[in-house]
Amino acid sequence: KFPVMGVRWRSSLTLGEKEQVNNKNSEDGGNKEVVASYWGIKGEEVKREDGTPWKWNCFRPWETYQADLTIDLKKHHVPTTFLDKVAYWTVKSLRIPTDVFFQRRYGCRAMMLETVAAVPGMVGGMLLHCKSLRRFEHSGGWIKTLLDEAENERMHLMTFMEVSQPRWYERALVFTVQGVFFNAYFLAYLASPKLAHRVVGYLEEEAIHSYTEFLKELDKGTIENVPAPAIAIDYWRLPADSTLRDVVMVVRADEAHHRDVN
C-alpha cells in the first residue's frame, strides 16, 4: 500500500480495487463504466492461465518472468581508462551521503535507489530513440533493452512501496535527487554514452552490495521477513508463500543483469 494522508493513489490500485471504487461511485450516481486505461477506454479483460482475472494494470502476464538467481554477483569491471575511473569514483562518492542518510534502513534505501535507478534506462532509450529518428536507421534493439530496464527498475519501486513507508522528508529528497540526477545523466549521455553506461554499471554493483546487506539484516532478524507483496509474487512468478527475503533475492539478480548489460 502507498498511503498519502491515509489515502492510496488511484494509480496504484489494482483493476479489482478500481472496480470497487467505480461501483461505489455508481451508487452515488457517478460513472458506472470501469475505466482501466490511461486513455479513458475500457481495457481488454486479461486472464491468467488458469482462467482467473488478472488484477494488475501496471504489467501483464506475458511481461512476468523468473529471475536468474545463478547470475554471478561478484563480477566487477576493473576501471582501466580515464572515463572508467571517472565513472567509478563518481559512484563511490555518491554512496557516502547515501550511507549517512539511510544507514541501515534498507527498505527506504531500496526505494530511494529505485527512484534513481529507473532514470538511466529511460534517458538512454529516449536519446537513442531520437537518434534513430534523426538518422533514419535502426537502433539494433537497444531502445527496447534500455526501456525494459527502466520498467524493471520501476517495478522494483512498486514492490518496495508495499513494504516500506517513506517519510515526508524522504519523499522530498526523491524529488530533489531525481531532478538533479535526471539532468546530470542526460547531459552525460549526450557527452559520452560510454561514460553514462559505465556509471550505471557501477551503480548496479553498489545496488548488489546494498541488497546483500539487506539480506544479512533479514537473516539476523533485524528486519522482519514479512510475506512477499502480491505484486512481487505475480511479477517474478514466485511461490505463493514467498517472503521479503525471496523478493530481495530476485531484485538483486535483476540488478546484476543490468550491471552486465551496461
trRosetta pair geometry for C-beta under 8 A, 3 or more apart (Angstrom, degrees):
i j d omega theta_ij theta_ji phi_ij phi_ji
1 8 5.9 -94 -162 -92 85 121
1 12 7.9 111 -150 126 41 134
1 161 7.8 -129 88 137 22 88
1 162 6.4 82 6 -130 41 64
2 8 5.7 94 64 -139 69 83
2 9 5.9 -25 92 15 119 100
2 12 5.0 66 32 39 126 179
2 161 4.8 -15 -81 171 110 122
2 162 7.7 -61 -50 -76 79 50
3 6 5.6 -1 -173 -115 121 16
3 7 6.5 111 -152 46 73 22
3 8 5.8 -55 -92 -73 54 65
3 165 7.4 -11 45 -129 93 116
4 7 5.8 -42 66 66 73 76
4 8 7.5 115 15 -112 78 22
4 9 6.7 56 4 -51 123 82
8 12 5.7 -111 174 72 104 115
8 13 6.5 115 116 -67 126 85
9 12 4.6 81 71 4 95 104
9 13 7.7 -144 100 -22 56 79
10 13 5.7 -39 -162 4 45 118
10 18 7.2 80 -170 -106 88 95
10 21 7.3 -175 -127 133 100 178
12 158 7.6 178 -131 -141 94 92
12 161 7.3 -109 -136 121 140 150
13 17 4.0 -128 -169 92 104 123
13 18 5.0 132 111 -57 127 79
13 21 7.0 -1 -176 -14 171 135
14 17 4.8 95 51 8 74 101
14 18 7.1 -136 96 -6 38 87
14 55 4.3 14 177 157 130 99
14 56 5.9 -61 -129 -90 92 48
14 57 7.1 150 -153 -2 45 86
15 18 5.6 -54 -148 36 33 112
15 19 6.4 39 151 -24 65 102
15 34 7.9 67 -174 169 87 124
15 36 5.5 16 -124 -122 105 126
15 43 7.8 -101 -117 62 129 134
15 53 7.5 -122 85 156 128 118
15 54 7.6 62 23 102 139 63
15 55 5.4 -150 40 -156 91 50
15 56 7.2 -80 -8 -18 96 4
15 57 5.3 119 -61 -47 92 104
16 19 5.6 -51 -152 30 32 114
16 20 6.8 35 149 -20 63 100
16 53 7.3 120 -69 106 104 134
16 55 4.9 -30 -9 -135 109 110
17 20 5.5 -48 -154 31 37 113
17 21 6.6 39 148 -19 65 101
18 21 5.4 -51 -151 35 37 113
18 22 6.2 33 152 -16 68 105
18 34 6.8 109 117 -159 99 92
18 35 7.8 -101 160 69 130 60
18 36 6.7 137 88 -98 150 77
18 57 7.7 12 -3 -14 144 142
19 22 5.7 -54 -144 40 32 108
19 23 6.1 36 153 -22 66 105
19 34 5.1 -3 -107 -121 81 132
20 23 5.6 -52 -145 35 30 113
20 24 6.4 33 153 -21 63 104
21 24 5.7 -55 -154 34 30 112
21 25 6.5 32 148 -20 64 104
22 25 5.3 -49 -148 34 37 114
22 26 6.4 40 151 -24 66 100
22 30 7.5 -134 -156 104 56 118
22 31 6.6 -59 -151 93 95 87
22 32 7.2 99 159 -158 100 25
22 33 7.2 -90 -170 87 138 35
22 34 5.1 168 64 -101 163 67
22 35 7.3 154 -92 17 141 73
23 26 5.6 -49 -150 31 34 113
23 27 6.8 39 149 -23 63 99
24 27 5.7 -49 -156 28 35 113
24 28 6.8 21 149 -7 64 106
25 28 5.7 -66 -155 45 36 104
25 30 3.1 -67 165 71 93 145
25 31 5.9 1 120 45 132 66
25 32 8.0 -157 93 -79 91 39
26 29 7.6 94 -169 -40 32 5
26 30 5.7 -89 -71 66 34 76
26 31 6.9 -68 -79 94 78 30
26 32 4.2 73 -112 -99 126 74
27 30 8.0 1 43 25 45 92
31 35 7.7 5 125 -18 141 112
33 42 6.5 -104 -179 -72 105 114
34 42 6.5 77 81 -127 71 100
35 40 5.8 -31 -150 -144 133 49
35 41 7.5 103 -145 57 85 14
35 42 6.3 -93 -112 -86 49 60
36 42 6.4 53 25 -154 89 48
36 43 3.6 -81 86 16 112 120
36 57 5.7 -151 -174 -107 94 136
37 40 6.5 -69 84 22 92 15
37 41 4.6 -22 60 60 148 72
37 42 7.0 -152 3 -94 112 3
37 43 4.7 149 -52 -63 96 93
43 46 7.8 -37 140 -16 113 97
43 57 7.1 159 10 -127 172 110
45 53 6.9 -66 -170 -127 99 95
46 53 7.5 89 81 -163 56 61
46 54 4.1 -43 106 43 99 130
46 60 5.9 -113 -151 -139 162 98
46 61 6.7 -176 165 -3 119 103
47 51 5.6 -8 168 -153 135 31
47 52 6.4 152 -159 76 88 27
47 53 5.9 -61 -107 -104 73 35
47 54 5.9 -165 -112 -17 15 90
48 51 6.8 -38 70 28 76 20
48 52 4.9 1 33 59 117 81
48 53 7.6 26 -4 83 87 10
48 54 5.7 139 -51 -73 71 84
48 61 6.1 154 -115 -94 57 141
49 61 7.4 164 -35 -174 79 150
54 60 6.9 50 148 -144 158 62
54 61 5.8 -108 -105 -42 142 102
56 59 5.7 -8 125 54 131 69
56 60 7.6 -160 88 -84 98 32
56 231 6.6 112 -100 -123 131 86
56 234 6.3 170 -17 104 138 151
58 155 7.5 154 131 -102 119 86
58 158 6.4 171 121 -121 163 164
58 231 8.0 11 57 -145 126 125
59 63 4.6 -122 -170 83 99 133
59 64 6.9 114 137 -62 124 74
59 155 6.7 25 -42 -101 142 128
59 235 6.2 65 70 -110 153 94
60 63 5.1 91 56 5 70 106
60 64 8.0 -121 101 -19 42 84
61 64 5.9 -45 -161 9 41 116
64 234 6.4 -98 -103 153 140 64
64 235 5.5 -156 -120 -155 90 31
64 236 7.1 -134 -165 -60 91 11
64 237 5.5 116 151 -46 118 94
65 236 7.0 -32 79 -132 56 48
65 237 6.8 -108 121 2 12 117
66 236 6.5 83 -117 177 43 68
66 237 5.0 -64 -72 63 83 122
67 236 5.8 -22 -15 -146 101 112
67 249 7.7 161 84 120 139 76
67 250 3.9 149 18 -149 149 87
67 251 8.0 -87 -89 -42 165 23
67 253 4.2 118 162 84 121 136
67 254 5.9 -76 -122 -52 124 79
68 71 4.9 87 108 -39 104 101
68 253 5.8 -180 72 178 55 127
68 257 7.0 106 45 -71 111 118
69 249 6.2 8 -118 159 117 108
69 250 7.1 -63 -76 -94 96 61
69 253 5.2 -83 -96 -80 49 144
71 253 5.4 124 31 -149 123 84
71 256 4.6 148 119 108 131 136
71 257 6.3 -90 -116 -63 166 75
71 260 7.7 -118 -164 -20 123 137
72 75 4.6 79 111 -33 117 105
72 256 7.1 176 77 -176 47 133
73 208 5.6 167 -163 -170 90 132
73 212 7.4 120 168 -74 140 122
73 252 7.0 8 -118 153 122 112
73 256 5.5 -84 -106 -93 60 139
75 256 7.5 101 37 -159 109 99
75 259 7.1 147 83 117 108 129
75 260 7.0 36 90 -83 151 93
76 205 6.4 73 -116 -128 80 139
77 84 7.4 -126 133 -145 106 117
77 198 7.6 -125 100 -138 145 84
77 201 6.0 4 22 145 140 139
77 202 7.7 -99 56 -71 107 79
78 84 8.0 41 122 162 44 143
79 84 3.6 167 -147 136 78 106
79 85 4.6 126 154 -75 136 57
79 87 7.2 -177 -109 61 120 90
79 88 4.3 -84 -52 -22 144 145
80 84 5.5 50 40 42 49 159
81 84 4.6 106 54 0 73 104
81 85 7.2 -142 96 -3 42 86
82 85 5.9 -59 -153 37 32 108
82 86 6.5 34 150 -20 66 104
83 86 5.5 -50 -146 34 36 114
83 87 6.3 35 155 -18 66 105
83 192 6.4 -127 -131 148 138 154
83 194 6.1 54 129 109 156 107
83 195 4.7 -108 -166 -89 114 91
83 198 6.3 134 136 21 95 159
84 87 5.9 -60 -153 38 28 109
84 88 6.1 26 153 -20 66 111
84 198 5.8 -132 -113 -154 55 148
85 88 5.6 -51 -140 37 32 113
85 89 6.1 17 166 -6 67 109
86 89 6.6 -65 -143 44 22 96
86 90 6.1 28 157 -26 62 112
86 195 6.6 -20 84 -141 122 114
87 90 5.8 -57 -146 33 25 115
87 91 6.6 21 159 -15 62 107
87 195 5.8 -171 -65 -161 110 68
87 198 3.7 -149 -27 116 178 110
87 199 4.5 -126 -145 -70 99 62
87 201 7.6 41 149 53 139 96
87 202 5.6 152 141 5 96 136
88 91 6.2 -64 -158 36 26 106
88 92 6.4 22 151 -16 65 111
88 198 7.6 -61 -44 157 68 109
88 202 5.4 -173 -108 -106 54 154
89 92 5.2 -49 -139 40 40 115
89 93 6.1 43 158 -22 67 103
90 93 6.0 -58 -151 35 27 108
90 94 6.6 26 151 -19 62 107
90 199 6.2 -37 82 -118 131 104
90 202 7.9 112 66 80 83 144
91 94 5.7 -56 -149 34 34 112
91 95 6.8 42 151 -31 64 100
91 199 6.2 164 -58 -153 106 67
91 202 4.0 -172 14 118 163 119
91 203 5.5 -139 -126 -69 124 62
91 205 7.8 80 136 55 153 103
91 206 6.1 -160 166 -24 115 135
92 95 5.8 -48 -157 20 34 117
92 96 7.8 46 149 -31 59 91
92 202 7.8 -63 -38 165 73 130
93 96 6.1 -36 -166 7 42 114
94 97 7.1 -57 -165 38 43 96
94 98 6.6 41 145 -17 69 116
95 98 5.4 -66 -152 43 39 117
95 99 6.0 41 155 -25 74 105
95 206 5.7 -140 -89 -141 122 141
96 99 6.0 -57 -151 32 26 108
96 100 6.6 22 155 -16 62 108
97 100 5.5 -56 -146 38 37 113
97 101 6.0 32 159 -19 71 109
98 101 6.1 -59 -143 39 26 105
98 102 6.0 -13 174 15 66 113
98 109 7.1 92 175 -142 100 101
98 112 7.4 177 -137 110 102 137
99 102 7.0 -71 -129 53 19 83
99 103 6.9 64 174 -92 55 37
100 103 7.3 0 -171 -61 18 74
101 173 7.6 139 -176 -144 152 162
102 105 5.1 -120 -173 59 78 91
102 106 7.5 96 153 -86 121 34
102 108 6.0 -165 -133 92 107 100
102 109 4.0 109 167 -83 157 98
102 112 6.9 -140 -69 28 137 144
104 213 7.8 -121 -130 152 79 118
104 217 6.5 149 -177 -95 108 143
104 222 7.2 -45 153 145 133 145
105 108 4.6 3 134 35 113 111
105 109 6.0 141 94 -25 67 93
106 109 4.9 -53 -136 41 37 120
106 110 6.1 47 159 -28 68 99
106 210 6.9 160 -139 173 99 88
106 213 6.5 -169 -96 103 134 93
106 214 4.0 168 165 -104 150 89
106 217 6.0 168 4 36 139 148
106 223 6.7 -64 46 -64 113 156
107 110 5.9 -52 -154 28 26 111
107 111 7.0 24 149 -15 59 103
107 160 6.5 169 -165 -166 71 104
107 163 5.9 -123 -141 113 122 97
107 164 3.4 166 151 -83 113 129
107 223 7.1 159 -38 -143 104 133
108 111 5.6 -50 -152 34 38 113
108 112 6.5 37 152 -16 68 103
108 164 5.3 -166 -66 174 57 139
108 166 5.9 122 -130 -104 97 73
108 167 7.8 -3 -121 5 143 85
108 170 5.9 -75 -166 -141 122 158
109 112 5.9 -56 -151 38 32 109
109 113 6.1 36 151 -23 65 108
109 210 6.3 -144 134 -169 126 128
109 214 7.9 -152 71 -78 119 109
110 113 5.5 -53 -145 36 31 116
110 114 6.3 26 158 -17 65 107
110 156 7.4 -121 170 159 101 106
110 160 4.8 -155 109 -122 117 158
110 164 7.2 142 56 5 103 152
110 210 7.2 165 -84 134 71 123
110 211 7.4 77 -103 -89 109 83
110 214 6.8 48 -59 -92 120 150
110 251 7.7 35 -154 139 127 158
111 114 6.0 -59 -147 37 28 106
111 115 6.6 30 155 -21 63 104
111 157 6.2 86 -141 -136 65 79
111 160 4.9 -154 -74 114 79 127
111 161 6.8 102 -115 -74 117 60
111 164 5.7 -134 -31 82 128 133
111 166 5.9 -130 107 -65 156 115
111 170 7.7 61 89 154 126 128
111 174 7.9 -56 135 -86 96 129
112 115 5.9 -54 -150 31 32 110
112 116 6.9 19 155 -7 63 107
112 170 6.9 -100 -70 -169 110 101
112 173 7.0 -19 -119 108 120 118
112 174 6.4 -135 -118 -89 73 87
112 177 7.2 43 -165 58 98 160
113 116 6.2 -72 -162 43 30 103
113 117 5.7 24 152 -21 72 117
113 207 5.9 133 179 -113 137 97
113 210 6.5 176 -76 88 158 164
114 117 5.3 -52 -126 41 37 111
114 118 6.1 39 170 -25 67 104
114 153 5.6 175 -154 176 80 82
114 154 7.4 134 167 -104 106 25
114 156 4.5 -153 -118 98 135 110
114 157 3.9 -177 121 -68 132 87
114 160 6.5 155 9 29 147 135
115 118 6.7 -50 -146 28 21 108
115 119 7.9 34 147 -34 49 101
115 157 6.1 96 -65 -108 63 138
115 174 4.9 -28 131 -147 170 108
115 177 7.4 91 101 86 116 114
115 178 5.6 -77 149 -73 105 119
116 119 5.9 -48 -168 8 42 118
116 177 6.2 -58 -78 136 113 116
116 178 6.4 -141 -89 -93 65 71
116 181 5.4 6 -138 89 98 173
116 203 7.8 -127 121 -165 113 141
117 120 7.3 -45 -165 18 41 102
117 153 4.4 -150 112 -149 97 136
117 156 7.4 -10 77 59 132 144
117 203 6.7 177 -105 139 86 126
117 204 7.7 100 -136 -86 117 73
117 207 6.6 56 -91 -84 143 146
117 255 7.8 -53 -153 -113 153 98
117 258 7.8 74 -176 123 113 167
118 121 6.8 -59 -163 38 44 107
118 122 6.7 37 151 -14 71 116
118 150 5.2 84 -169 -159 71 68
118 151 7.9 91 -144 -64 104 13
118 153 3.7 -170 -83 102 74 116
118 154 4.6 89 -129 -62 145 73
118 156 7.8 -164 -61 45 106 103
118 157 6.6 -55 -29 -15 140 130
119 122 6.0 -74 -157 42 33 107
119 123 6.0 26 158 -18 75 112
119 150 7.5 93 -69 -125 3 104
119 178 6.6 175 -69 -147 134 83
119 181 5.9 120 65 115 167 112
119 182 5.3 -123 -154 -92 133 76
119 185 6.2 124 127 42 117 156
120 123 5.7 -60 -142 40 31 108
120 124 5.9 24 164 -14 69 110
120 146 7.8 -105 128 -160 73 104
120 149 7.7 -45 90 115 90 127
120 150 7.5 -160 74 -85 51 91
120 185 5.7 -115 -97 -172 76 149
120 196 6.9 164 -146 168 109 98
120 199 7.6 -171 -104 91 141 102
120 200 4.7 172 139 -91 171 125
120 203 7.8 157 -18 47 147 151
120 262 7.9 25 129 -106 145 139
121 124 6.0 -56 -140 43 26 107
121 125 5.9 26 160 -18 63 112
121 146 4.4 178 -157 177 73 70
121 147 6.2 155 152 -89 102 19
121 148 7.5 -107 -176 63 140 41
121 149 3.6 -165 -103 86 143 101
121 150 3.3 -155 88 -49 115 83
121 151 7.8 -102 110 1 144 56
121 153 6.7 160 14 11 132 126
122 125 5.8 -55 -140 40 25 110
122 126 6.1 28 158 -22 62 109
122 146 7.6 -174 -55 142 18 96
122 147 6.8 70 -102 -116 55 64
122 150 4.1 107 -48 -125 79 157
123 126 5.8 -57 -148 35 26 111
123 127 6.4 19 158 -13 64 108
123 182 6.8 174 -72 -153 126 70
123 185 5.4 130 55 115 170 113
123 186 5.4 -126 -150 -85 128 71
123 189 5.9 170 136 -6 113 156
123 196 8.0 -121 103 -173 122 139
124 127 6.0 -59 -145 39 30 105
124 128 6.1 24 159 -13 66 110
124 142 7.9 -86 145 154 109 106
124 146 4.5 -120 92 -156 109 152
124 189 5.9 -152 -92 -130 71 145
124 193 7.3 99 -130 -140 102 98
124 196 6.8 162 -84 127 108 134
124 197 7.5 75 -105 -77 148 86
125 128 5.9 -58 -143 42 28 107
125 129 6.1 37 154 -27 63 107
125 142 7.8 -162 -106 132 66 72
125 143 5.1 94 -151 -158 81 62
125 144 7.8 105 -131 -58 118 13
125 146 3.8 -171 -62 94 90 112
125 147 4.1 108 -133 -56 165 82
125 150 6.6 -96 5 -6 135 133
126 129 5.5 -53 -150 31 28 117
126 130 6.6 25 154 -15 63 104
127 130 5.8 -51 -148 37 34 109
127 131 6.3 37 150 -21 65 106
127 186 7.7 159 -59 -144 125 71
127 189 5.6 170 12 129 165 131
127 190 7.1 -141 -134 -76 144 70
128 131 5.3 -51 -144 37 35 116
128 132 6.3 41 153 -24 65 102
128 139 5.3 83 156 -139 113 125
128 142 5.6 -105 -173 100 165 110
128 143 5.0 -155 100 -83 117 81
128 146 6.8 120 22 25 137 146
129 132 5.8 -53 -152 32 28 112
129 133 6.7 26 150 -16 62 105
129 139 7.4 -26 -86 -73 45 146
129 143 5.3 97 -72 -130 79 129
130 133 5.6 -54 -151 36 34 112
130 134 6.3 34 152 -20 67 106
131 134 5.7 -54 -146 36 31 110
131 135 6.1 5 164 2 67 114
131 139 7.7 104 80 -105 100 95
132 135 6.4 -69 -138 50 24 94
132 136 8.0 99 168 -76 54 6
132 137 6.1 -116 -143 74 66 60
132 138 6.7 2 -140 -155 115 15
132 139 4.7 -54 -77 -62 134 95
132 143 6.8 -49 -15 -51 146 136
133 136 7.6 20 -175 -69 27 46
139 142 5.0 -119 153 45 102 84
139 143 4.4 53 98 -18 169 102
139 144 8.0 144 84 0 131 76
141 144 5.9 -56 -167 43 62 107
141 145 5.9 66 139 -27 82 108
142 145 5.2 -55 -143 38 39 117
142 146 6.1 33 162 -17 72 106
143 146 6.3 -63 -152 38 25 103
143 147 6.3 17 156 -12 64 113
144 147 5.8 -60 -141 43 30 107
144 148 6.0 35 158 -23 66 107
145 148 5.9 -57 -150 35 25 111
145 149 6.6 28 150 -22 61 105
145 261 6.7 -171 169 -163 120 136
146 149 5.4 -48 -151 31 35 116
146 150 6.6 37 150 -19 64 101
147 150 5.5 -48 -149 34 37 113
147 151 6.4 37 151 -18 65 104
148 151 5.7 -54 -147 38 33 111
148 152 6.2 37 153 -23 65 105
149 152 5.7 -54 -148 34 30 113
149 153 6.5 28 155 -16 64 105
149 258 5.6 112 -144 -117 114 106
149 261 6.8 -148 -84 83 135 155
150 153 5.9 -56 -150 37 30 109
150 154 6.4 32 151 -21 64 106
151 154 5.5 -53 -148 35 33 114
151 155 6.5 36 152 -20 65 102
152 155 5.7 -53 -152 33 32 111
152 156 6.9 42 146 -24 61 96
152 254 5.8 -164 162 -167 126 131
152 258 7.5 -168 86 -65 134 119
153 156 5.4 -42 -157 23 40 118
153 157 7.0 40 146 -17 63 98
153 258 7.6 55 -64 -82 105 159
154 157 5.5 -50 -158 33 40 113
154 158 6.5 42 145 -20 68 102
155 158 5.3 -45 -143 35 41 115
155 159 6.4 45 153 -22 65 102
155 231 7.9 -156 -164 151 87 113
155 235 5.7 163 178 -154 133 154
156 159 5.8 -59 -157 34 30 113
156 160 6.4 15 155 -8 67 109
156 251 5.4 102 -126 -135 109 114
156 254 7.0 -159 -71 82 119 150
157 160 6.0 -61 -141 43 32 101
157 161 6.3 46 155 -34 65 101
158 161 5.8 -44 -153 19 29 120
158 162 7.7 32 150 -22 54 99
158 231 6.0 -102 130 141 106 154
159 162 6.2 -59 -173 22 37 111
159 163 7.6 2 147 3 67 107
159 229 5.7 176 -153 51 70 134
159 231 5.8 -150 -97 93 70 110
159 232 4.6 78 -134 -74 120 101
159 235 7.2 -103 -73 36 118 148
159 247 6.3 -177 166 -167 135 129
159 251 7.4 -152 76 -77 148 125
160 163 5.9 -67 -150 46 49 98
160 164 5.6 -7 167 24 86 112
161 164 7.2 -80 -123 59 20 74
162 229 3.7 72 99 -100 156 145
162 231 6.5 171 -34 28 148 117
162 232 7.7 -135 47 -19 142 105
163 226 6.3 170 -131 61 108 132
163 229 6.4 -118 -43 -43 93 112
163 244 6.1 111 -129 -113 157 120
166 170 4.2 -131 -168 93 98 125
166 171 5.3 123 122 -57 126 79
166 174 7.5 7 -173 -27 161 130
167 170 4.8 93 54 6 73 106
167 171 7.3 -134 97 -6 38 86
168 171 5.7 -52 -154 33 35 113
168 172 6.5 35 149 -18 65 104
169 172 5.3 -46 -146 36 40 116
169 173 6.3 48 150 -25 65 100
170 173 5.4 -46 -147 32 35 116
170 174 6.7 45 149 -26 62 97
171 174 5.6 -46 -156 25 35 115
171 175 7.1 37 148 -18 62 99
172 175 5.8 -49 -158 30 37 113
172 176 6.6 32 149 -15 66 107
173 176 5.6 -58 -150 40 36 110
173 177 5.8 27 159 -14 72 111
174 177 6.1 -57 -135 43 26 103
174 178 5.8 21 167 -14 64 115
175 178 6.3 -62 -141 41 18 105
175 179 6.2 18 160 -20 59 114
176 179 6.0 -63 -151 35 23 110
176 180 6.4 14 159 -11 63 110
177 180 6.0 -61 -148 41 29 105
177 181 5.8 20 160 -14 68 115
178 181 5.9 -58 -135 43 27 106
178 182 5.9 33 164 -27 65 107
179 182 6.2 -51 -143 29 22 110
179 183 6.9 9 163 -6 57 109
180 183 6.5 -71 -158 42 27 101
180 184 6.0 20 156 -15 67 116
181 184 5.7 -60 -140 43 31 110
181 185 5.8 26 163 -17 69 110
182 185 6.2 -62 -146 39 22 104
182 186 6.2 27 154 -24 61 109
183 186 5.5 -50 -144 32 31 117
183 187 6.5 27 158 -14 64 104
184 187 6.1 -59 -153 38 29 106
184 188 6.2 28 151 -19 65 110
185 188 5.4 -54 -143 39 34 114
185 189 6.1 36 157 -22 67 104
185 196 6.3 97 -164 -141 79 106
185 199 7.5 -152 -117 90 93 147
186 189 6.0 -56 -150 33 25 109
186 190 6.7 25 152 -17 60 105
187 190 5.7 -53 -151 35 34 112
187 191 6.3 28 153 -16 66 108
188 191 5.7 -60 -148 40 31 109
188 192 6.7 -50 177 53 66 78
188 195 5.9 -115 179 103 101 112
188 196 4.8 139 119 -85 102 92
188 199 6.9 17 141 -3 155 151
189 192 7.7 -99 -137 72 20 37
189 193 5.6 39 -157 -99 70 63
189 196 4.2 39 -88 -72 71 164
191 195 7.0 -25 95 46 98 136
192 195 3.8 58 99 10 120 112
192 196 6.5 166 96 -15 65 83
193 196 5.4 -56 -147 37 36 115
193 197 6.2 31 158 -16 70 105
194 197 6.1 -57 -148 39 29 105
194 198 6.3 32 152 -21 63 107
195 198 5.6 -56 -149 35 31 114
195 199 6.5 37 152 -24 65 101
196 199 5.8 -51 -156 28 31 114
196 200 6.8 28 149 -15 63 103
197 200 5.5 -51 -150 36 39 112
197 201 6.3 45 150 -24 67 103
197 262 4.5 -167 -172 -164 83 82
198 201 5.5 -51 -149 33 33 116
198 202 6.5 25 156 -11 66 105
198 262 7.4 178 -75 151 18 98
199 202 6.1 -62 -152 41 29 103
199 203 6.2 33 149 -23 65 108
200 203 5.3 -52 -145 36 34 116
200 204 6.3 35 155 -21 66 103
200 258 7.1 -94 156 155 107 103
200 262 4.2 -118 93 -148 110 160
201 204 5.8 -55 -153 33 29 110
201 205 6.8 33 147 -21 62 101
201 259 5.4 86 -151 -155 66 62
201 262 4.0 -159 -64 104 81 105
202 205 5.3 -42 -149 28 41 117
202 206 6.7 41 151 -16 64 99
203 206 5.7 -55 -155 37 35 110
203 207 6.4 39 145 -24 66 104
204 207 5.1 -46 -146 32 39 117
204 208 6.6 46 152 -23 65 96
204 255 4.9 174 -158 179 88 83
204 256 7.2 151 159 -91 114 23
204 258 4.9 -165 -108 94 144 98
204 259 3.6 -158 107 -75 132 83
204 262 6.6 142 0 39 136 132
205 208 5.8 -47 -155 28 33 113
205 209 6.8 33 147 -16 62 103
205 259 5.8 103 -58 -126 66 132
206 209 5.5 -51 -153 36 38 114
206 210 6.3 40 149 -22 68 103
207 210 5.6 -51 -146 35 34 112
207 211 6.3 27 157 -13 67 106
207 252 7.7 -179 133 -124 86 62
207 255 4.3 -136 106 -153 125 146
207 259 8.0 -156 50 -60 107 108
208 211 6.1 -59 -146 41 28 105
208 212 6.3 34 152 -24 63 107
208 252 5.8 91 -130 -160 65 90
208 255 5.3 -171 -65 106 73 124
208 256 5.8 74 -93 -73 126 82
208 259 6.9 -19 -32 -41 125 147
209 212 5.6 -55 -150 33 30 114
209 213 6.6 28 153 -16 64 103
210 213 5.8 -56 -154 36 32 109
210 214 6.4 40 145 -26 64 104
211 214 4.9 -42 -146 30 40 123
211 215 6.6 46 152 -22 64 97
211 248 5.5 171 -165 -175 98 93
211 251 6.1 -161 -122 96 146 101
211 252 3.9 -169 111 -86 146 103
211 255 6.7 161 2 20 142 148
212 215 5.7 -49 -154 31 33 113
212 216 6.8 37 147 -21 62 101
212 252 6.9 104 -56 -130 65 144
213 216 5.4 -48 -151 31 38 116
213 217 6.6 38 152 -18 66 101
214 217 6.0 -58 -156 35 31 109
214 218 6.6 31 148 -18 64 106
214 223 7.4 -31 -165 33 68 160
214 248 5.2 -152 111 -145 125 142
215 218 5.5 -53 -149 36 35 114
215 219 6.2 34 153 -19 67 106
215 245 6.5 86 -130 -143 80 87
215 248 5.6 180 -73 116 84 137
215 249 7.2 80 -97 -72 127 73
215 252 7.6 -28 -37 -37 125 152
216 219 5.7 -55 -147 37 31 110
216 220 6.3 25 155 -15 65 109
217 220 5.8 -56 -143 41 31 108
217 222 4.3 -75 -164 64 85 119
217 223 4.6 57 129 0 107 110
218 221 7.8 42 176 -69 29 24
218 222 7.7 -75 -61 53 22 76
218 223 5.2 -49 -83 72 61 105
218 225 5.2 89 -166 -82 100 96
218 244 6.6 -155 -120 97 135 106
218 245 4.9 162 143 -88 152 96
218 248 6.9 -172 -17 21 152 154
219 245 7.7 92 -62 -116 71 132
221 224 7.8 25 -163 -93 59 46
221 225 8.0 -67 -111 -13 54 99
223 244 7.7 -108 132 106 111 147
224 244 7.7 86 107 19 61 146
225 243 4.9 26 164 166 97 136
225 244 5.3 -151 -152 45 54 102
225 245 5.3 -9 -138 -27 114 105
226 243 6.8 155 89 -159 29 83
226 244 5.1 59 53 -31 69 121
227 241 7.7 -84 -131 -159 99 46
227 242 7.4 95 -164 87 66 52
227 243 5.9 -79 -116 -113 33 61
227 244 7.5 71 88 -34 10 75
228 232 4.8 -110 175 80 106 126
228 233 5.4 125 107 -58 121 89
228 238 6.0 -34 101 97 168 153
228 242 4.0 -4 2 103 142 97
228 243 5.6 179 -38 -153 83 5
228 244 6.2 171 -87 -69 61 38
228 246 5.8 -55 -65 66 134 110
228 247 4.9 152 -126 -47 104 112
229 232 4.8 93 64 4 84 103
229 233 7.2 -150 97 -8 45 86
229 247 7.3 57 24 -91 84 153
230 233 5.6 -53 -149 33 37 114
230 234 6.5 27 157 -12 68 107
231 234 6.1 -60 -150 41 30 105
231 235 6.0 26 156 -20 67 114
232 235 5.8 -57 -135 39 29 108
232 236 6.0 -8 177 15 68 111
232 238 6.4 5 130 14 83 138
232 242 7.3 -124 110 100 109 135
232 247 4.7 -15 -176 -113 157 115
232 250 7.8 146 -173 59 103 134
233 236 7.2 -72 -135 53 15 82
233 237 7.9 31 168 -137 50 9
233 238 4.6 -98 -129 62 58 99
233 239 7.6 -77 -142 84 101 25
233 240 6.4 58 -159 -114 143 43
233 242 5.8 168 -100 40 91 124
234 237 7.5 14 -169 -76 26 44
236 247 7.5 162 21 -121 149 63
236 250 4.7 47 -143 160 154 166
238 242 4.0 -10 152 -33 128 160
238 246 5.7 116 -148 137 137 132
238 247 7.5 -55 -55 -78 164 68
238 250 7.2 -113 -73 -26 115 150
239 242 5.2 134 65 -47 73 90
239 246 7.9 -95 42 -157 89 167
242 246 4.0 -99 -163 67 103 154
242 247 6.9 113 144 -46 119 77
243 246 5.4 111 53 5 59 98
243 247 7.5 -113 110 -2 41 90
244 247 5.4 -53 -154 34 40 115
244 248 6.4 40 151 -20 70 102
245 248 5.8 -52 -148 35 33 110
245 249 6.5 39 151 -24 64 104
246 249 5.6 -51 -152 30 33 118
246 250 6.8 23 156 -12 65 103
247 250 6.2 -60 -152 38 32 102
247 251 6.2 29 153 -17 67 110
248 251 5.7 -56 -143 40 32 112
248 252 6.2 36 156 -22 66 106
249 252 5.9 -56 -151 34 26 110
249 253 6.7 26 151 -18 61 105
250 253 5.5 -50 -150 34 37 115
250 254 6.6 44 149 -23 65 100
251 254 5.5 -49 -154 31 35 115
251 255 6.6 36 149 -20 65 102
252 255 5.6 -51 -151 33 35 113
252 256 6.6 38 150 -21 65 102
253 256 5.6 -51 -151 32 35 113
253 257 6.7 39 149 -20 64 101
254 257 5.6 -55 -155 33 35 113
254 258 6.5 31 150 -16 67 104
255 258 5.6 -52 -148 37 36 111
255 259 6.4 46 149 -27 64 101
256 259 5.4 -46 -151 28 34 119
256 260 6.8 33 153 -18 63 101
257 260 5.9 -55 -154 34 33 108
257 261 6.5 32 151 -19 66 106
258 261 5.6 -52 -145 36 35 113
258 262 6.2 22 161 -8 68 111
259 262 6.4 -71 -150 45 23 100
